[in-house]
């Protein structure tokens, strides 16, 4: 995992980090594209990659006997990809098709558009996939420049989870990664602290109304991120007993999908609430959301009730640890952000220390109606 994503792109090169993730697989100094793709698949393994605002990751899952095969392949992809011009041009069409598929899915696109709205004219607001125009403009020179600037040793982590001894993992890392990498350091453009509050409505050819509201939030280094994670879980987290789900979906049947989310970044964060509903239920649903936010701002959650919410979040975290690939990826991200892997005991202690007053404070800082922007995809009127 490398700590470089869409926020590290220059103006006009939106989507470059994600595009590189695609063309990393198009051939190395010693392998053609089909050999890269076949190397793990032929022994039942899986090779994949993804890009976020702040990371690009190449990862693999495989049976224990193929450990060195997988590590060698990832090192080869990461440090020796050749980026043939012909493959670059071909992959542009693949990524443009991926962009089109997102544009066909309003539930996906509204999150991207809202991030661009909140972080307007800032790299953190860049759409991860880029635009038709930016993708068509990419050159091999752009790719090599981005890699040279951002794929540096201080921003790269090798993470593994599985039934292999630490000594063997360390030996493989030293063998295949020890002489690779670049020592030059690069720093991402910082997020502007202030932003304009905006309320945008767009008419779309959709059946439902899609609505999202939110604001900038705490960074991954803020101590207040823990109370916000817990508050988000109470408000609209994955549990069916979240307040938004219980009081809008279950009580009134206004929506099939409603949720809230908190995503921390290195120097900022984003909190949002998303809802999809029939147009006739939109105003009522938004008023119910506002009522829930007001309740969190004004009413301190009783200590006994908060204790139950903490236990629920701990259970969700514990269950997520059953996903070994997820543990591997979380450890890698934790090393990039905190220079140490995830310590579940420390996380639980942080949750235990949260008080009703902490939740109230965070609610008043984040859920303040004067700080919240919104974006609505309004369905076209039927002919």
Beta strands, then each sheet from edge to edge (+ up, - down):
strand 1: 46-51
strand 2: 56-61
strand 3: 199-204
strand 4: 209-216
strand 5: 255-264
strand 6: 269-277
strand 7: 373-379
sheet 1: 1+ 2-
sheet 2: 3+ 7+ 4- 6+ 5-
end
